[in-house]
């Protein structure tokens, strides 16, 4: 696999828009030029590109400058939600497939955004209590003290119901 393709797939995998086995998700900068070069080797990138441009444009570095080089891209993005003016294909991929992918990605982002909401809570604990929580975290095989507290709270709430 070409290093540029690997680089782009790592970022798209990180964004959870194009999951590829054998590629480690990494948060790296990618440009439109790199994306189009990688799409020559991996055509599925063309299908997910509109989703990225519509819902996560910050993923693409220097996008405003590079977009001028790709008039078909600008035309498709301008008419993306207008069915009358929507082109039939986008770099050889059926535009309806791109639209479905974009809508699915938007749904994924909105579902995950609601899961990530949390508040910070500062606790003052004695050394013994903190050590007890750390031991309990190891025994329960949870990721950290916060997760242990959440688990204990859920168990306590379930037991009192």
URDA-V248071 format. One record per helix or strand. SS is the DSSP state (@ for helix, = for strand). FROM is the first residue (numbers start at 1). LEN is the number of residues. Records with the same first field share a line. If there is no record, write none. Layout:
# URDA-V248071
SS->FROM-LEN / FROM-LEN
This chain:
# URDA-V248071
@->3-12 / 32-10 / 44-12 / 57-3 / 63-5 / 71-8 / 95-21 / 127-14 / 145-16
=->30-2 / 60-2 / 89-2 / 93-2
